[in-house]
Amino acid sequence: MKKCGLIFSSALLIAALMMHGQEAAPPSVDLFPEQEEPSPTPPPNGPELPELKELDDSFKPKSLGKEADALQVHALWRQLKNRTVNDPDVQAAKKYAQAARTDLEKRKRLSSYYEVYYQRMSALATTPELKVALQALKDTHQAVLAQPRVRPSPTPELSGTPSPTPTSTPFKKKAKEKHKKKVRK
């Protein structure tokens, strides 16, 4: 009880002193002097501000390391993948690609599916690092579809004559030698 009274009385004393502090200035003080003399140097406008690029760099998130950045991009990619997989256009493109009858037709349809899929994901991506990662994943998926070792069938429309197919040389088998068993005497 005594402590509360002491705190209350000290608060009243401080408030009274603050009210009388306004009257302490002499009445002859001119708060707005009318000086006609120009100052030789302009007054500073405040502290020296850094350049815009320095400000942008200071607000960018700091890198935690190569592996941590890769994990962060992977987590963002998984979130985008989960949001994009349920998109009706992406689902329709995937069903269309899976319904292909031949391998070549399926590869062409999968290529268009990846175009739609990664286009949607890139539109939802927020960071440039994620967009670069998405482009790399798209390029990887597109490269898997290419079959550089498969010989294309000749197309007579493009060239007047079909290209000759190379003939293979037959493999010659070596004559088997018969091994005779030696009889011991």
Buried (B, 14 or more C-beta within 10 A) or exposed (E): EEEEEEEEEEEEEEEEEEEEEEEEEEEEEEEEEEEEEEEEEEEEEEEEEEEEEEEEEEEEEEEEEEEEEEEBBEEBBEEBEEEBEEBEEBEEBBEBBEEBEEEEEBBBBBBEBBEBBBBBBBEBBEEEBBBEBBEEBBEEBBEEEEEEEEEEEEEEEEEEEEEEEEEEEEEEEEEEEEEEEEEEE
